[in-house]
Amino acid sequence: MKQKKAPKKAAAAKGRHRSPNRTDRKARTAASDLLLGAHISIAGGTHEAPARAKAIGATAMQIFTKLAQRWAERSCADDECIDFRRALAETKVRATVAHDSYLINLASPDPTLRRRSIESFVAELARCEALGLQYLVSHPGNYIDERESGIQRNADAISEALERVPGKTVLCMELTSGSGTAIGSSFEELAALIARVSPTVRERMGVCVDTCHAYSAGYDLVNDYDGVWRHFADVVGMERLRVLHLNDSKTPFGSRRDRHELIGEGSLGPAPFRRIMTDERLVDIPKLIETPKLDDATRTDSRMLARLRRYAAGSATRT
């Protein structure tokens, strides 16, 4: 994928306001104060997730607020919200993220499916607000018929949902791997989608970059790490980057496939993750793994987070 090079001054300016002074950045990058975590199970209820996050030493966590593969909606009762916040207060988690249902397709040309998706999305936003979650990550939909029309349908649906559910939760559109008719596999497409969202709610729009998706979509984080982020800053703006999903890939560069692998053990390898964990521009961005859990989720996630912390500390040791 051909990438435009942003002027150095412009790129630096867009990211400048997000970073503390150099001494603070280095100290925080090397410390356990990193915003680092994983997607956490809510089996038994949302109030069970914080303890699981604590068990892996997470300072950030992502959850589903309902079963992701079912349309059935639910509201968060006051007792659930109280229990969740009480459990969260007993952890070191400071960044909270939800991921919406995989069934939602706000770009669908089918009016019945699109309306069902909008109502599900509205319910998702309402649960995030009730639980006090900071970010909601959403995959841009599948356009099915025509790409430009799909982007507009997606933007219109997002505008409606955000207007119907006012609050503080920031919606982060996730970069996709580029398979099929999925929207959002380029920085340009994410920027176009955000630009079409109503200006009355656009300040609640952000972006989530997934390393596996980016690499599969043709952004070469291995051989052109700085170029990729210059291009992002030029097209989207670093101020829109709110969440990072750290996943290695089971498939090669440009595969257009979304297959996650353990950190440092796939086609990306350790190098781009070392860069991310020591990149001063990304210190304040919550970093979440969605890597395979293997036979023991707690043990595997703990091992992956420990590896990332060693990368942050500048260690070359791989375990």
N, C-alpha and C positions, 0 to 999 in steps of 0.2 A: 504493500500500500504506500503510495507516494504521500509524503508528509510535507506540508509547508513549514518553513522555518520562520518563527516569529522573531521580530527585532529584539535584540537582547535587552534593551531598556524596557520595552513594553512587557516582556515576559517577566522580568524582575519586578516591575511595578505591580503587576497583578497579584503576585504572591507575597509581596512585602508585608502587607498589613496582618497576615495570618501568623507571623512568626515572632516569638519573643527575642530578646537579645541573644547574641551568640553564646555567651557563657551559660545562660539558662537552657538554651537548646541542647548544648552538648551534655549538660548534666542530666537533663530529663531523658534524652535519647538513651543514655547509658544506664539509667535507673529503672526500678520496677514501676515507676510512675507512668510508663507507657500505656496508652489506650490500646490494649491488646486482648483479644478474646476469641470466642468461637460462636457458632450457631449452637444453641442449647435446647435440649428437649424440654417440652412443657408437660410431659406425661405426669398425670396426677393433678394437673392444674398449673396455671401460670405462676402461682406462688412457690412451686417446687423448683423453678428454673434458677433463681438466684443462688440457692445452695449448691447446685451443680456447677454454676459459674465459679463460685468460691472454691470448689474442690479442685479446679484446674488453675487457680490463681489468676483468674480473669479480671481485668479492669474495664472491659467492654463486653457486651453480649448481644446476640441477636436471637430472636425467638419468632415462632409463629404464634399468632394470638388465637388460632383455631386450627382444626385439621385442614391442612393445605390442599388436600385432594378431594374435598367435599364442599358442596355448595351451601350446606346448612350453616346458617348464620346464628350468631348469639351476641348478647350484650354482656358487658362486664358489670356485674352487680357491685354495690358499694363494698360488701364484705370481701369480695375477690380483690378489689383495688387496694383496700386497706392491708390485706394479707400480703399482697405482692410488694407493696412499698415497704412494709415492715421487714419482710425477708430481704429486700434489696438493701436496706439500711444496714444490714449485718454483714455486708460484703464490701469489697473495694471497687465495685463496678461503678463507673462514673459516666459511661456512655451506653445508652440503651437503644436498641434497634429492633424493629420488626420487619419481617419479610411477608409480603402479601401472598394470597392464594395463587397457585399455579394455574388455576382454572380461569382467572380473570383475563379477558381480552378486550380492553377498552378501544381497540382499533378495528374490531370486527365489523364487516359490512352487513352482517345479519342483525337486524334491529332487535330481535328477541334476545339473542345472546349478548349483544352490546348493552341493552338495558339491564339485563341480569347482572352483567359484569359491573356496571356503574353502581347498582344498589349494593353489591357485595363490597365494592371498593369504598363506598361511603361508610358501610358498617365497619370496615377495617380501620379507616381513619378514626371513627368514633371510639373504637377499642383502644387505639394508640393514645388518643387524648385522655381517655378515662384512666389508663394505666400510667400516664405520664411519660410515655416513650418519646425520645427526642427525634428519632428518624424512622421513616417507613421506606424500605427499599422495594421497588417495583420494576418488573421487566416491562419494557415497552411492548405493546401487543403485536399481533400478527395481522398484517394488512390484508392478506388473502387475495384481494382483487387488484388494487392499484396503490402503489407506495405513498404517493403524495396525499391521496384521499385518506389513507390509513393514518398518516401522521396527523392530519387535521382532525379526524375523528377522535384520536387519542388525546390530543390537546384539548378539544372541546369537553371531553368526558372528565379530564383532570380538572379543568376550570370549574365545571359544575360541582364536582365532589368537594374540592377545596372550599368553594363558596358555601356549600351546604354544611360543612363541618369546620367552622372557624377554630383556630387554636394555634399551638406552637409547634406541633409535629412537622418536621421538614420532609417533604417527599423527595426521595432520591431515585432518579431514573437510572437503572443499571445498564451499563454497556453490555451488549449481547455478543455472542460469538459469530453471528452472521448466517446461521442455518435457516433454510426455508424462506418463509416470508416474514421473518422477525424484523421488527424495526429496532434501530438503535445500535447497530454494529460499527458505526463510525462516530467520531466526535462531531462531525458536521451534522449528522442526523439528530443527535442528542441536543445540540444547540438549536437546530431548527424546531424541534419539538417544544423546547422550553420557550423559545421566542413566540410561539403561537398560543401559549397559555395566557389567560387573561391577565393583564397588568395589575389587576386588583389583588391577585393572589400569587403573582410570579415570585415574590420574595421568599415564598415557602418552597421554592424549587431548588433541588440540588442534584448532584450526580454521584453515583457509586461506580467506581472502576474495579472490575474483577480482573485479576492478573491472568487467569486462565482464559477468560473470554477475550481480553485484549490481545493476547498472543495468538489465539485461534483466529481472531478477526483480521490479523495482519499488522498489528502494532508490535514491533520487534523490541521488546523489553530486554532481550539478551544482548543484542549487538548494537542497539541504538537507544539505550535507556534515556539519555538526556534529550535526544531528538523527539521521542514520544511525548515527554512531559512539556517540551517547548511547544509542540503542536497542540497539546491539550490546552495550555495556557493561552495560546493564540486564538483558538477556535471557541473554546468553552469558557475559559477563565478559571484560574485556580481557586477563586472565591466560591465557585460552585461545587468544588470537590468536598464532599462531606463524609463519605464512607469509603473504605477500601476493603475488598474481599481478597484475601491472600490465599490463592490456590495454585498449585502446580498443575500441569496438564499431562494427561495420558496420551495426547495426540500431538503431532508435529506442528510447527509454525504454519499459520495460515490454513489450518485444517477445516475451519468453520464448524468445529464440533466442540461441545461443552462436556468434557470428561475430566473431572477433577482428580488430582493425584496428591500424595503427601508432599509437604514442602521440601524442595531440594531433590526430589526423587523422580521428577518427570522431565519433560522436554525443556522446561525453563531452567532447571537446575538451581543451585544455590545463589548464583551471582546477582540476579535481579532482586531477590529477597534481601540480600545483604545491602544492596543499594537503597531499597525502600526503607529498611530499618534504620539507616543512618542518614537519610535524606532530611535535611533541616526543614524543607518546605512541608514535609508530611508529618512532623512531630505531633501536631494537634489533631490529626485525622484518626478516628477509630479504625483499627485494623482487625478484621475478623476472618478466621479460617472456616472454610466449609469443606474440609478435606475428609477422606474416608475415615470412618470410626474404627474399622477393623473389629476385633472381638471385644474390645473394651473401650468405650467412648472416653471415659475419664482418663485412662492411661494414655491413649493415643493422642488426645487433644493436649494433655499436659506435656507430652514429649514434643509435639509440634511447637507449642508456645515456648518451651524451654529453648528449642533450637532457634526460634526467631529472636529471643532475648539475647542469646549468644551472638547472633549476627549484629544486633544493636550494640553490643559491647565490643564488637570488632574481633571476635574470636573466629578462628578458622576451623575449629574443631567441629566435626560432624558426627552426631550420635542419633 
